[in-house]
Amino acid sequence: MKTLSSPFIWIILVVVGGASLLPVLTNSVSLREDMFLMLMLVILASSINIIMGYTGYVSFGHIVFFGLGGYLAFFLMKEFQVHFVLAALVGGVGASLIAFLMGIPVLRLRGAYFALATIGINEAFRAFFTNFDLFGGSVGMFFNFAVYDAYGGAKSAGQFAYYAMVVLALATIATSFIIKKSKFGLGLMAIREDQDASMVLGINPVRLKVLTYTISAFFPAVAGALFFFKNGLIEPAPAFELHRSIEALVMVMLGGFGTVTGPIVGAVVYERLRGFLITNPTLSSAHLVIAGVMLLLIVLFVTAGVIGWVRQRVPALRRYLE
Amino acid sequence: MNIEALIASSIDGLMLGFVFGLMAMGLTLIFGVMKVINLGHGPFIVMGMFAILVMSQLGINPYLGLAIIVLLGLLTGIVVYFVAVHRVINAPELTTLLATFSVNMILIGALTIIFSTSPRGLDLELPSFRAGTITVLGTRLVAVLVAIAVTIALYTFLYRTRTGKSIRAVANNRGAAELMGINSTWILALSFGIGTLLAMISGGLLATLFSFTVLSGGGLEVKSFVIVVLGGLGNPTGALFGGIIIGLLESITTIFIPVSWVPVFEFVVFVLILLFRPTGLFGAR
């Protein structure tokens, strides 16, 4: 593929992959836990960016796919002892299928109406899973520890989950890049700029949008499956937590809307910053206020995010930095 | 299934519905005038609750406190508008969503520092009214009367005063309103202030009915979205009816189905209305 001959994407993948190897090389469990969470946020932010940054559709409740994938996979692993990789993939495909079916009607809505509808969908699923006894209802489901025996105990299961998350993060980033560089991606950006004009140019917005929504649902769903596999417990509230979804939007904005690198940078910066604020004794109680002020300043003054700002300031980088 | 339980819960739901309607009116007014979905709505409601709490601790009667909240809300809204919204008023919706969300974070963070997140309640005793087996709590009755009074005041303001007419003009067509000599910046700021004060009054009323925490706003904000969509985005009358529908729905359906299923039903209806009746149940305004 011609797009993959670009050195840029390989640099990004090597950097992210290299950083992911650090915990393995240093054999540090706490670093691995941090990286696991960080990679998950990179996946969430990047996949939101695929639908929001390229197409302009603000999927506010995107976390719904994280929860759906998590629940589907967890059920398969718990009840049928399905291998976690297979279960996660089934969760991903299942969530994509749901995204496809919902996307056809919901993506007709524009602007604020779409954003509100995605919130409604997330809340509806959360309320449904709170009542759905097959999936444990409001108390959720938890693993019998025997589930981890198939992977050589809970400790090595955690390691496997980590490697899987690394692979998924790299796949998400690569997909994001390939979409952006393809004719398909150009079509999406045409929809973002002016949907009616794009139709005049022969673009079928419904097909493109639904396909994009389907793709962008896959990655968070698999991430959810891996997260809850490692967690050993799944409940409706953390699975469909709207706040996490909004935080992922903040990461995309922080790093740079519609860029490939932006969501990665945004996720890392946001998570580091939050970690720093929460652990700092004088700032910890004010962490929400400080994070809010920073977000406000970015939204008001640096609308393009970090990567977008760099691209504006250093024209020479525009050809390389996506 | 007895008829008295049905009547009792209908009255209960109807009364709660008025307060819900008032709560959602603030959100819908702001959207109607400036096409901004205010994600700071929940914290504004919570600010109303805590304003009442603080005033009652200072010995001020909660209902007298509502009058102070009107001023406080107006001022808060205008300040928030100029700090967070004005610069991005013409930007795509994502920007205003995030700007108001940052207000949400700042306010919730500040309130958490001041009040912590432990549950609070007002110690308020009013006589209740009894007819047969049906009891109407005094606090609820007063809350309904206040909600109705505020609604009437809002409509009188919007339809009978020059400033109110300017707000409606700006909502209809900002450019044309400016050509008519209306200072749209002040009208937008004022509208944001009114939206905020409505949220804060409803919060104050809700505080007299239920116990609350700093984090109560999240659920109420989402409920406001449902009500607003039910009544049509940007339509205050619709919001009032939407609130009554939700209030009735929540109290009556609990007789037939477990309480926890009510939100499932609510949100499915919410999405369906967005899809098939985006102007709300009561049609276009």
Contacts between the chains, C-beta under 8 A, distances in Angstrom:
chain1	res1	chain2	res2	distance
A	52	B	94	7.2
A	56	B	92	7.4
A	58	B	93	6.6
A	58	B	94	4.9
A	58	B	97	6.8
A	60	B	97	7.5
A	105	B	275	5.3
A	106	B	271	7.5
A	106	B	275	7.0
A	108	B	275	7.5
A	109	B	274	6.3
A	109	B	275	7.1
A	109	B	278	7.2
A	111	B	92	8.0
A	111	B	93	5.2
A	112	B	31	7.5
A	112	B	35	7.1
A	112	B	37	5.3
A	112	B	93	5.0
A	112	B	233	7.4
A	113	B	233	7.6
A	113	B	274	5.7
A	113	B	278	5.8
A	115	B	37	7.0
A	115	B	93	6.6
A	115	B	94	8.0
A	115	B	97	6.6
A	116	B	37	7.1
A	116	B	225	5.9
A	116	B	229	6.4
A	116	B	274	6.3
A	117	B	271	5.5
A	117	B	274	4.7
A	117	B	275	7.2
A	119	B	222	7.0
A	119	B	225	6.6
A	120	B	225	7.5
A	120	B	226	7.5
A	120	B	229	7.9
A	120	B	267	5.1
A	120	B	270	4.3
A	120	B	271	4.4
A	120	B	274	6.8
A	121	B	267	7.7
A	121	B	271	5.9
A	123	B	222	6.0
A	123	B	263	6.9
A	123	B	267	4.6
A	123	B	270	7.9
A	124	B	263	7.8
A	124	B	264	6.2
A	124	B	267	3.5
A	124	B	268	5.3
A	124	B	270	7.5
A	124	B	271	6.4
A	127	B	260	7.5
A	127	B	261	7.8
A	127	B	263	3.8
A	127	B	264	4.2
A	127	B	266	7.7
A	127	B	267	6.0
A	128	B	264	4.9
A	130	B	260	5.9
A	130	B	263	8.0
A	131	B	258	7.4
A	131	B	260	5.2
A	131	B	261	5.5
A	131	B	264	6.3
A	138	B	260	7.0
A	242	B	218	8.0
A	242	B	222	7.9
A	243	B	218	8.0
A	246	B	101	6.0
A	249	B	94	7.6
A	249	B	98	6.7
A	250	B	98	6.8
A	250	B	101	7.7
A	253	B	94	7.7
A	253	B	98	5.9
A	257	B	94	7.8
A	285	B	112	7.7
A	285	B	113	5.3
A	286	B	109	6.6
A	286	B	113	6.4
A	287	B	109	7.2
A	288	B	105	5.3
A	288	B	106	7.5
A	288	B	108	6.2
A	288	B	109	3.0
A	288	B	112	6.8
A	289	B	105	7.3
A	289	B	106	5.3
A	289	B	109	3.7
A	289	B	110	5.6
A	289	B	113	7.3
A	290	B	109	7.8
A	291	B	105	6.0
A	291	B	109	7.7
A	292	B	102	4.7
A	292	B	103	7.2
A	292	B	104	7.4
A	292	B	105	3.2
A	292	B	106	3.6
A	292	B	107	8.0
A	292	B	109	6.0
A	293	B	102	7.4
A	293	B	106	6.2
A	295	B	98	6.6
A	295	B	101	7.3
A	295	B	102	4.0
A	295	B	105	6.7
A	296	B	83	7.8
A	296	B	84	5.9
A	296	B	99	6.3
A	296	B	102	3.9
A	296	B	103	7.2
A	296	B	106	7.2
A	299	B	88	6.6
A	299	B	95	5.9
A	299	B	98	4.9
A	299	B	99	4.8
A	299	B	102	6.3
A	300	B	84	7.5
A	300	B	87	5.0
A	300	B	88	6.4
A	300	B	99	6.9
A	303	B	91	7.3
A	303	B	95	6.6
